[in-house]
Amino acid sequence: MAHMTNLLGPQPTHLPEHTAAQAALDAGTDPAAVAAEHPDYSEAWAALAEKALDAGETVAAYAYARTGYHRGLDQLRRAGWKGHGPVPWSHRPNQGFLRSLAVLGKAAGKIGETEEYDRCRTFLSDSDPAAAEATGLK
């Protein structure tokens, strides 16, 4: 039987599992410790970024989010992503990248970096509208 292809666009990209890092975060380990142990794990950076943003530490949130975003981009590219196409929110390993992207946009908006805010908002929505809904960056 022939393999069916998506004629409407690229296939969704799914980041790899980071079982040990995810288990550590889920167990309540400080996200800074998880990021130090697993620096390529975007979800730890996203957690740090969200925590900083909630504390009013916008510049720190921006820096943490940018790190998580870039780590995620590297992994997306290694997974075959070509710069566009779905990055499903429903796949837990994608959520760290998507959460980092959302906080990056929110922090950019708070410091008046309008172009970055708009780019992040569009990128998040284009990746998966459910991610924009879940993170509040619509």
C-alpha positions as CSV (number, residue, x, y, z in Angstrom):
1,M,0.0,0.0,0.0
2,A,1.3,3.5,-0.9
3,H,2.2,5.9,1.8
4,M,-0.3,8.9,1.9
5,T,1.2,12.4,1.9
6,N,-0.2,15.6,3.0
7,L,-1.0,17.5,-0.2
8,L,-2.0,20.7,1.7
9,G,1.3,21.4,3.3
10,P,4.1,20.0,5.4
11,Q,3.6,17.3,7.9
12,P,3.5,18.3,11.6
13,T,6.8,18.3,13.4
14,H,7.2,16.5,16.7
15,L,10.2,17.2,18.9
16,P,11.9,14.3,20.6
17,E,11.0,13.2,24.1
18,H,13.3,14.3,27.0
19,T,12.1,11.7,29.5
20,A,14.5,12.4,32.3
21,A,14.1,16.2,32.1
22,Q,10.4,16.0,31.9
23,A,10.2,13.6,34.9
24,A,12.4,16.0,36.9
25,L,10.1,19.0,36.1
26,D,7.0,17.0,36.7
27,A,8.4,15.9,40.1
28,G,8.8,19.6,41.1
29,T,12.5,20.0,40.6
30,D,13.5,23.7,40.2
31,P,13.5,24.6,36.5
32,A,16.9,26.2,36.9
33,A,18.4,22.9,38.0
34,V,16.7,21.1,35.2
35,A,17.9,23.7,32.6
36,A,21.5,23.3,34.1
37,E,21.3,19.5,33.8
38,H,19.5,19.5,30.4
39,P,20.3,22.8,28.7
40,D,18.6,21.7,25.4
41,Y,15.3,21.1,27.2
42,S,13.0,24.0,26.1
43,E,10.3,23.3,28.7
44,A,12.7,24.1,31.6
45,W,13.6,27.4,29.9
46,A,9.9,28.1,29.4
47,A,9.1,27.4,33.0
48,L,11.9,29.9,34.0
49,A,10.6,32.5,31.6
50,E,7.0,32.2,32.8
51,K,8.2,32.4,36.5
52,A,10.2,35.5,35.7
53,L,7.4,37.1,33.7
54,D,4.9,36.5,36.6
55,A,7.4,38.1,39.0
56,G,7.7,41.2,36.8
57,E,11.2,40.4,35.7
58,T,10.6,41.1,32.1
59,V,14.2,41.2,30.8
60,A,15.0,37.9,32.6
61,A,11.8,36.4,31.1
62,Y,12.8,37.6,27.7
63,A,16.3,36.1,28.0
64,Y,15.0,32.7,29.3
65,A,12.3,32.6,26.7
66,R,14.8,33.4,23.9
67,T,17.0,30.6,25.1
68,G,14.1,28.1,25.1
69,Y,13.0,29.3,21.8
70,H,16.4,28.9,20.1
71,R,17.0,25.5,21.7
72,G,13.6,24.4,20.3
73,L,14.3,25.8,16.8
74,D,17.5,23.8,16.7
75,Q,15.6,20.7,17.6
76,L,12.8,21.4,15.1
77,R,15.3,21.8,12.3
78,R,16.9,18.5,13.3
79,A,13.5,16.9,13.2
80,G,13.0,18.0,9.6
81,W,11.1,21.3,10.1
82,K,11.8,23.6,7.1
83,G,10.8,26.9,8.7
84,H,7.1,26.5,8.4
85,G,4.3,24.1,9.1
86,P,2.5,22.7,12.1
87,V,4.2,22.2,15.5
88,P,1.3,20.6,17.4
89,W,0.6,21.8,20.9
90,S,-0.9,18.3,21.7
91,H,2.6,16.8,21.5
92,R,4.0,17.5,25.0
93,P,7.7,17.8,23.8
94,N,6.6,20.7,21.5
95,Q,5.1,22.6,24.4
96,G,8.4,23.9,25.8
97,F,9.3,25.5,22.5
98,L,5.8,26.9,22.0
99,R,5.6,28.2,25.6
100,S,9.0,29.8,25.2
101,L,7.8,31.5,22.0
102,A,4.7,32.8,23.8
103,V,6.7,34.3,26.7
104,L,9.2,35.8,24.2
105,G,6.3,37.5,22.5
106,K,4.7,38.7,25.8
107,A,8.0,40.0,27.1
108,A,8.8,41.7,23.8
109,G,5.4,43.4,24.0
110,K,6.2,44.7,27.6
111,I,9.5,46.2,26.5
112,G,8.0,47.9,23.4
113,E,9.6,45.6,20.9
114,T,6.4,45.6,18.7
115,E,7.9,43.8,15.6
116,E,9.1,40.9,17.8
117,Y,5.8,40.7,19.6
118,D,3.9,40.5,16.3
119,R,6.3,38.0,14.8
120,C,6.0,35.7,17.9
121,R,2.2,36.0,17.9
122,T,2.0,35.1,14.3
123,F,4.6,32.3,14.5
124,L,2.7,30.8,17.5
125,S,-0.7,30.9,15.8
126,D,0.8,29.5,12.6
127,S,2.4,26.7,14.5
128,D,-0.8,25.7,16.2
129,P,-3.8,27.9,17.1
130,A,-4.3,25.7,20.2
131,A,-0.9,26.9,21.4
132,A,-1.9,30.5,21.0
133,E,-5.1,29.8,23.0
134,A,-3.3,27.8,25.7
135,T,-0.6,30.4,26.3
136,G,-2.8,33.5,25.9
137,L,-0.7,35.0,23.1
138,K,-3.4,35.5,20.4
